[in-house]
Amino acid sequence: MAEPKNNKFATLSDKVMHQIRHDILSGELEAGQKLVLSELKGKYQVGGSPLREAMVQLSWQKYVVMKPQKGFWVADVSLNELRDILKVRQAISNMALKDAIENGTEEWELAILTAYHKLSRIDLDDPNFDLDDWEIRHKQFHLSLVASQGSSFVSDLLEYVYDQQERYRHFFLNHEFAPEQQYHDNGEHEAIMKAVLARDTELACKLVNQHTERLYQITETLLENE
């Protein structure tokens, strides 16, 4: 089991929660799999109390399903759910992106450039690239696009929706699949960045929507062939 890079956890249950989340996102713990607490104690070398706390946290985040008196399961995945997640993401993202482009400052532009630079340094074609590192940088890039001044409510909501989409990432970033089946950047994020910095709202929203649609199409093909 790979250890999450960030070892600055407030509590043991927080550390275990991140470890289990990592294994769900990587596909080591499969969608729909029953999680037996006695087995998890040995796997993560943790006691019952922090493990149960971690499982409750993951159920709140919808990575795990908790059934009273029955136990825990890794949350299942479905194309219908993914479609709903991406619909909500597109609606919120378009609204937030328009506002950010209208009100974004020079600091906002610099944050986008920095986030893109960090993301672009990861080569998805390298079979040894770090999935967790890519997730952090990819998420930061997309959130930087909408990080304008004002209330954080919309950006917080978008971050939550984005986290739900991440449960599907191991489908389109899995090197067990043929190269033509996997996700490749193909300049998408650079094009999005340039459109946003050019303050071209219509093009920026179009490119972001196309980006999310392509992730859906790749996942759809892989799920249907499983």
N, C-alpha and C positions, 0 to 999 in steps of 0.2 A: 504493500500500500504506500503510495506516495504521500509525503507529508506536505501540507500547505506551507508555502514559503513564509508567510507572516506568522511568527511565533509569539507575538505580543498580544496574548489573549487575556482578558480580564479575569476569567474564571476557567476552571477545568471543563465545565459543561460547555462553555463557549468554544474551547479548543476542540472538543469532541464533535460539537455541532458542525464546525468547519471541516473537520476530517470526513464526516459522513456526507456532508454536502459535496465535498470534492469527489468522493467515490460515486455519488449519484450522477454528478455532471460528467464524470469520465466514463460512465457506463459500467464501472466495476460492480456497482449495485444496480441491478436492472429494474426498469419500470415494472411495477406490479409485483415485485419480489417481496415475500413476507420477511420481515426483519425480526429475528429471534434474539431477544435481549441477552440470553445466556451466551449466545455465539458472539454477539457484538462486544460483550465485556472482554472476552479473550482477544478479539481482533484489535480492539482499540486500547486494551490494557487499562480499563477504567471500571470504577465501581458502579453499582446500580443507581444511586441517587443522581450523580452528574449525568449519567447516560439517559435516564428518564427525562431530566431537564432538557437535555439536548434534543431529544425526540419531540418533546412538546414544542420547543422553538421551531423545529423543522416542520411540524404540522401547521403552525401558524403561518409559516412561509410557503406552505403548500408543496414542499418537497416530499413530505411524508403524510400518509393518511393514518389517522388514529381512530380505531374502532373500539369503543368501550367494551371491556371484558373479553376482547378478542385479540388485541395487539396492534402492531404497526406494520404498514406496508409502504414500500416506495410508491410515490404517486404515479399513477399510470399516465401514459401519453396518448394523444389522439390527434388526428388531423383537424377535427372539428374544434378541439380546444386551441390548437395552435392558430387556426384561422381566426378565432375570436381574440386571442392575445394580440395578434398582429393588427387586427382591425382597430382595437383600442389603442395600440401603440401608434399607429399611423394618425389617428384622429388627434391624440394628445400631442404628438410630435409636430404635426403640421401647425397646430395652434401655437405651440411654444416656439417653434422655429420662426414663424412670422413675427412674433413679438420680439424675439432676440435680435433678428436682423434689423428690425426697426429701431431698437433701443440699445443695441450692443455698442460697447465702448472699445477703446484701443486695447485695454486690458483683456477684454473678452476675445478679441482677435488673436492676441498673443497666446492666450490659453488654448485656443483651437489649434494654432500652429504647433505649440508644444505637444499637445495630445496627439496630433497627427504624426509628428516626428517620432514619438515613442512607439506608436502603433506600427509605423512603416518599417521599423527596425526588426520586426518579427517576420520571418520568412515562412509562410504557411506551407511552402513546398518542401521545407526541411522536415524529414520524418521525426526529428528529435526536438521540434519546437515545443515550448512549454505551454500547454493548454491553459493553465491557470494564469500565467503571465499575459497571454493573449486576451483572456476574458477581461482581466482588469483594465488593460490598455484599450481594448475595443469599447468597453462600457464607458470609460473615461472620455474617449473621443466623442461618442455620441451624446453624452451628457454635457460636454463642453459646448456643443453647438447651441444648446438651449439655455445655457447658464447666464442669463441676463439678470439685470437688477430687478429687485422687487421680491414678492412673496416666493418662498421656496416650495409652496404646496404643489404646483404643477410639476416641477422638476422631481420632487419626492415621489409623486404619483407615477411619473414616467420611469423612474428608477425601479419602482416596484414591478411595473409591467415588464420592464426589461429583464429583471431577475426571473420572472416566470418564463420568458422566452428562452433563457439560458438553459432550462431543463432539457431543451432539445438540441443543444449544441453538439453533443457527441455523435449525433447522426451526421451532420454535415462537415465535421472536422475529424473524422475517424479514418486513420490511415489503413485500416483493414479493408476499406472500400477501394475500388479502382479509382485512379486519379481523376478520370472524367466524371466520377460521381461526387467527388468532394468539392467543397467550396474553395474557390480561388478568388483573390481580391480583384484582379484584372483592372486595377486603377479606380475602383468604385469610390473608395474613401478619399482619394485625392480629388476626384471630380466633385464630390460633395463639399469638401473643404473649399475648393476654389469658388464654387457657386455661392456658398454662404459668405465668404469674404468679399465677393463681388457684390453682395447685397441683392442677389438675384433670387427673390423669394420663390417665384414660380418654378424655376429650374431646380433650386435646392430641395423643395418639397417633392418634386417629381423624382429626383434622384434617390432621395431617402426612401420613398415609397417603392421604387423599383428594387432597391437594395433589400428591403424586407420581403418583397414578393419573391425574389430569387431564392432567399433562404427557405421560404415556404415550399417552393417548387422542388428544391433539392431534397428537403426532408420528406416531401410527399412521395417522391420516387423511391427513396430508401425505405420508408415505412411500408410501402406497398409491396416491396420486394423481399421483406423480411420473412 
